[in-house]
């Protein structure tokens, strides 16, 4: 079975941090590609190890990534 989840990747110092907001699982890597691959591995391990109850408790079915405009200063 495959599942599509969200990956938010941002620069953090010399590397990148990748976050899956649906499960609040994160990983990191030296490049965007490496951070994405490491997040994929972390998510696969989570699904292998977590109980069905934990998955149901942590999995958010709706996550929206969007921009907001604010006034600064």
Buried (B, 14 or more C-beta within 10 A) or exposed (E): EEEEBEBEBEEEEEEBBBBBBBBEBBBBBEEBEBBBBBBBEBBEEBEEEBEEEEEEEEBEEEEEEEEEEEEEE
